Amino acid sequence: DCDRWCAQQESSAPPPRVVVHIKYPCRCAMELLDSSDVWHVYDPVDQFALVPSGMDAVLAQTSLAAADYAAHPEVVADGVAVYWHPLHHSNFRNVTAPPRDSVEAVGAHTTHNDTELFGAVEGALREVPGVVRFEHIDPAARFANTGGHIVSPQQTDAVYEQLAELDVAVLRNSGCMAHLNCEASRRWFCDRYKTGQRLVNAFAVGLPSIVWREQGFLDVIDSSGYPVIVRHVDEVASWTRRLVADRALRQDLRRLALRLAAPYAL
């Protein structure tokens, strides 16, 4: 709570050197700590916002977001420093998805019910031999006792255990900027600025993943040659069928995923 923090500050206490403002600027903190010795840093998280006045730096979620911020006229004029926010994963126990000979579950770990995407995967699974289930792992439901929030190290561990229930993951940033009725505007913001954190988490457990062509995910994949990148739901269905059928490909992607996740370990 911004106002409570400000009220508790004592004038005799040494001021912090850096204040990070999460999502919204804490104006009273900026007024209390207006010395040139204190750096105010803005982390918009999932807010696609202009840099609030008075900030010394901004943290961007993707490489494109960093480039866009760095070229923005107000950022340039105010001399605001721009940093591409580093991602990390918290798979401290090195949980990994078991490399099964046959696929049991393809799914998504997300709070959003992406009916278009999920329908494409479920349709593809009905066409493959055997019984392969689609699994929508909703962390809001799994952590209902804490209001859908992850508030303990044990719950952090549980995220990776949940991901390990899958054999193949499907990732798209669903529900982003849903209040906009213009698809082009939604794609402009979401494809450029949404973080690749979910892919880092999936890769950290070695999950072969069908990845939507969005900048946050592409930043993680970088120039690795990771092949399973899609932009249409029919491509999702095609890759679903192929990955279910091809154990060797799943094993190759597993190894590549773990290698790509390694630099993000704390």
C-alpha positions, 0 to 999 in steps of 0.5 A: 500500500503506497500511502501506508508506506509513505506514512510509516517513513521516518525523516531520520531513516536513511532513504532507499537508493532505488524505488521501483513503482509496480504498475502505478507510480507511488506519488507520495513516495516520489514527493518524499524521495525527490533527491537526485540520490534516489532513483525512481524506476517504473515497472509497468508489468502488464500495463501498456502505459506511458512512462509516468513523469518523474521516473528515472528508468523504465523496465520493459517486458520484451525486446520490442517494448524496450525499443519502443520505449527508448524511441518514445519522444517523452522518454528521450526528452526526459532522459529516462533510461530503458532496460529490458526486464530480465526474466527468471524461473523459480524451479529451484527443485528442478522439477521436470516433466517425465519423458513418457513414451506416449503422450497422456496430456496436452494442455495449457497452464493459464487463467484464461479460457481460450475456447478457440485455441483449446477447441483446436487442440481438442479436435486434433486429439480426437484424431490421434490413436489412443486416449490423449486428454486435453488439460486446462490447468487453471492456477486461479482454481488450483490456488483458490484458497489464496484467491488465485494468488501464489504467495508461498514457496510451496505454491511456487513449487506447485506451479512447476509440478502442475506443468509437469502433469503435461506432456505437451504445452500450448502457449498463447497470451489469451485475454490480453487487452480484452477491453479493446474492440479492435483486434488490430490494436489488441494484437499490436500491444499484446504481440509486442509487449506481453512477457515470455515468462510463461514459456520460460516456466514451461521450458524449465520443466522440459515441456515441448511447447507449441508457441504462438508467434508473440515477441515475449516468446520469441525473445526466449527462443531467440536464434535457437531454431526452435521449430514449433512456432505458430500464428494460426489455430490450424497450425496448432492442430497440425503440430499437436498431431505431430508431437503426439505421434513423434516421440523422438521430436518430443525428446529433441524439443525437451532437451532444447527447452531445458537448454533455453531455460538454463540461463533464466535460473536464479 
